[in-house]
Amino acid sequence: MSKRIAIKVKPAAERSIRNGHPWVFEGSIVKQSSGGQAGDTAIVFDKKNNKLLAVGLYDPASPIRIKLISFGKPATVGKAFFEQKIQQAFELRRPLLLTGTNSYRLVHGENDGLPGLVADVYAEVLVVKLYSPIWLPYLQNIFAILLKISNCKTLVLRLSRSLQNENLPKGWSDGSVVFGELEEEEVTFREHGLRFSANVVKGHKTGFFLDHRHNRKRIGGLAKGKAVLDVFSYAGGFSVHALAGGAREVTSLDISGQALQMAIKNAALNPHRGHHKTMKMDAFKGMEELRRSGKMFDVVVVDPPSFAKKESEVKGALNSYARLARLAVPLVKRGGVLLMASCSSRVGAGLFFETVEPEMESSGRKVELLEKTFHDVDHPVGFPEGAYLKAGFYRVA
């Protein structure tokens, strides 16, 4: 049983907690009954009336000292509590399973009430990624519940860099198969009827970026008979949907040769007649080269990695987004479609669109917004910092 620590915080932190924000920072704690270890139960009381505000898990090594998991009422941290949270998360995702899809995010950290814990399903393989040591005392229970609810046969554990030196149970490490068997590191799964593969042991994050699923489907619906450019293509998510949607040709542009090999492999998993080209090059240089050559496309997708992992990088990120917007418009044929996306939580949707839209207009071409999209159903947003994904579809005249 974990230790229980009584906590009182500054008035601003009390207001934040009452609004449902899941983080309590070290600097906002004014009183603490005792020290604690990662995963101990922290109970936050209001200063004035000693009324319970929230229950969380204590993280002594993190500036986010307490990750909150329950608000306004007592909670017993244990098997029944976790089962209720994970079942609730699964019910939100259930509609996805009716769309020819067997890959989805079952648990999305704070946004599903389990901060610092992500669980992605790829067919019958469950990949759990931990970003905080608060979960280490509870892993056996959580793994059993996740396997039961997801009906997966194998569980792979992934660890954030900060956790890779932690002393884990049973000698587990990043990429360990902790339940069942994994014949190959690459697992094949379905997304809206299309087949993809992900390296769940060594791949980035949990192996694949599931969050753009709805946007990839839309690009597939626009691609018939078209020439498509997929910038920052990674494992070819947009490229494959475009090819399967009947694109005449698709160019996947990425700096990583390994990622492009995955894109080629993923394209080969699905029947298509289009020509699939790859360009191994820095995205900015590749777009400049395509522009110099006079090449244009009916559909252009620009989906960069997060340019701003910390606040000090935001200004540089905005400059990069602006430059990408300037480079992208000349590559779009008249009447074509441009998709501009960002996955940085530090750059809000408003700031992103305010940055890229004037740059598109500066090209002298008429640019019309068709639609803005945000998170798919398996990536719910439960607090402001949880909103990271935004995309704009534009018609370029």
Secondary structure by P-SEA (a helix, b strand, c coil): cbbbbbbbbcaaaaaaaaacccccccccccccccccccccbbbbbbcccccccbbbbbbccccccbbbccccccccccaaaaaaaaaaaaaaacccccccccccccccccccccccbbbbbcccbbbbbbccccccccaaaaaaaaaaaacccbbbbbbccccccccccccccccccccccccccbbbbbcccbbbbbcccccccccccccaaaaaaaaaaacccbbbbbccccccaaaaaaaaacccbbbbbcccaaaaaaaaaaaaaccccbbbbbbbccaaaaaaaaaaacccccbbbbbbccccccccaaaaaaaaaaaaaaaccccccccbbbbbbbccccccaaaaaaccaaaaaacccbbbbcccccccccccccccccccbbbbbbbcc
